[in-house]
Amino acid sequence: MGRELFAAFGSVSSARVITDRETGRSRGFGFVEMEDGADEAIVELNDHEMNSRPLRVSEARGRDQQGPRGDDR
């Protein structure tokens, strides 16, 4: 997922790409945990192009902060 890309802004604790359980293919998003530098990484890497696609970088919201999940996925 470009752990090195985020490491340029601080210490990366973990980086994980979310994959489809059945196919093993990337679902197109992931999570990066940083000990420091996260705010700068968000500002600098949001809309940064990676693999010909723009990154959307934001702080993760906890499950209690997310909206309701629909059944029509």
N, C-alpha and C positions, 0 to 999 in steps of 0.2 A: 504493500500500500504506500510505499514511499516513506518508510520509517526515517530514512536519511533526510528526506525533505523537511520533516518536522524537527529532527535532531539539530538542524541548523539554528533553531530558536531556543533550545533548552534540552534538558534531560528527558528522554522518552522512557516512561515506565513500562508501557505495553502498547502494542499496535495489533489490531485484529480486523481482518476483512470478513464480513458476514457472507456466508455462502448458503446456497440452496441445499437443504438436507438430502434431497433425492438425486440431484445432478452434480452437486459439488461445485457448481459454477458460482462466481461472485454475484451477489445481489445488487452490486453497485454502490455499496456504502460500507463504512467501517468505523471503528472507534480508535482513538489514540489517547492515551493517558500520559500527561506530562507532569513532572515534578515542579518545573518552572518554565516560564516563557510561553505559556499557553495563550495568553491574551495577545501577545505579539504575533504568534503563529496564526491565530484566527484572523487578525487584521491583514497580515501579509499574504496568506495563502488562500483566502477566500477569492474565488474566481481565477485562481492560478490554473493554468492548463497542465494536465497530466494525462498522458496517453491519448492526446487529441480531444480530451473532454475537460470542461471546467470543473474544478473542485468547488464544493459548497462546504465551507468550514464554519462550524458554530459550536457553542458549548452544548453538550448533551443535556437534555432535560430528563429528570427523574420520571419514573412511571406515574407518579401522582400529579405531575405537571403536564402530562400529555392529554390531549383530547380523547374522547371516547373512540374506540375502535369499531369500525363498521363491519358488517358481515358481507358486504358486497364487493370484496376485493377481487 
